[in-house]
């Protein structure tokens, strides 16, 4: 029988769940029927396809809970322990210090054993999301109802999609796709959104069971798609060992099939499936800086007028060698005008490299630099020097200007905090100039 994966469904149903021991009227926020003016053609059809996919996967999840749980979700105790070890990596709220928290997002409720293992190992807050209310309720039976104070250590359950998780519910120190990514309507988008919810130094774990049909429940699960995980993380601020990126499958006896990463091998030994472990670099720092020197050219005039975020456009033609090795996305570092005595010192900046998908106003790549310190004038035609030290996120299409500006403000805040580090400032202290290549 062909192999299949026990997938955990997640999508945007937008309904909060309450603990079964403290059931109140569960209100539906409901998905808005309005499509943003910025929505691409065919958005209605995509939404309908996703809704149908969610309904199908939710039905499968409900059936898993109603049937033989030990058949559909075997080895949950050991599996939860090992995944918790990998996700936390020995971290605990006690080790982080008084007044701190250790937050984990679990995508896929399963039996709740993973959430319990995370709390047992020192997590302070675990948010579990799933599409199946029945599965959420079953998992919640392992825990006392959460208190009314948001800072109390607890496990909370939410019927939701990764896209529904709000920034104020994090940032998370770890995200675990608990046998769920293969069942996503758009796995790459789910992984991308998860990467926006984590903090520097955090861990992202993807675990997928592989079912050979021995338990007779293969029809409950979607077939394993051809998931090129390495390609999905190519534009994300994640790093992994070669073995983690390749995703080594385990043999029938649970033995390693060549994984070189200790953390990945440990989870694979337990899961009899595949596991990928990634880390967000501390301070979002890149392994090597990208140095740029180019004239400032005219842009689209939106930075100041529409968004309140003035930008300088560096000439992309001059920076073709740098663009060849840069991902399309948001970077940060330092910038200056070396020929202007008043602006020759290095100032913190955020850099967007991409094609402006929210506006869809052309196919050309632009390099837009927002300098956090006011330079006091326009400087078209003058030379700007910029050094990119960190990478925050891929370029994304937002529903509209308000959502875009909100994310830009978040990017600026993250960049400002990272650039306060001595290691970041040390990268430009004493640097006078460099060649354009």
GINORZI-V285673 format. One record per run of one state. SS is the DSSP state (H for helix, E for strand, L for the rest). FROM is the first residue (numbers start at 1). TO is the last residue. If there is no record, write none. Layout:
# GINORZI-V285673
SS;FROM;TO  SS;FROM;TO
This chain:
# GINORZI-V285673
L;1;3  E;4;4  L;5;14  E;15;15  L;16;19  H;20;22  L;23;27  E;28;28  L;29;42  H;43;66  L;67;68  H;69;72  L;73;75  H;76;88  L;89;92  H;93;96  L;97;102  E;103;107  L;108;112  H;113;120  L;121;124  E;125;130  L;131;132  H;133;140  L;141;153  E;154;159  L;160;161  H;162;164  L;165;166  H;167;169  L;170;171  E;172;178  L;179;180  H;181;183  L;184;186  H;187;195  L;196;197  E;198;209  L;210;210  E;211;211  L;212;217  H;218;220  L;221;228  H;229;232  L;233;238  E;239;239  L;240;241  H;242;246  L;247;261  H;262;271  L;272;272  E;273;279  L;280;281  H;282;284  E;285;297  L;298;301  H;302;305  L;306;311  E;312;314  L;315;319  H;320;324  L;325;328  E;329;336  L;337;340  H;341;343  L;344;346  E;347;354  L;355;365  E;366;371  L;372;382  E;383;394  L;395;400  H;401;419  L;420;421  H;422;425  L;426;437
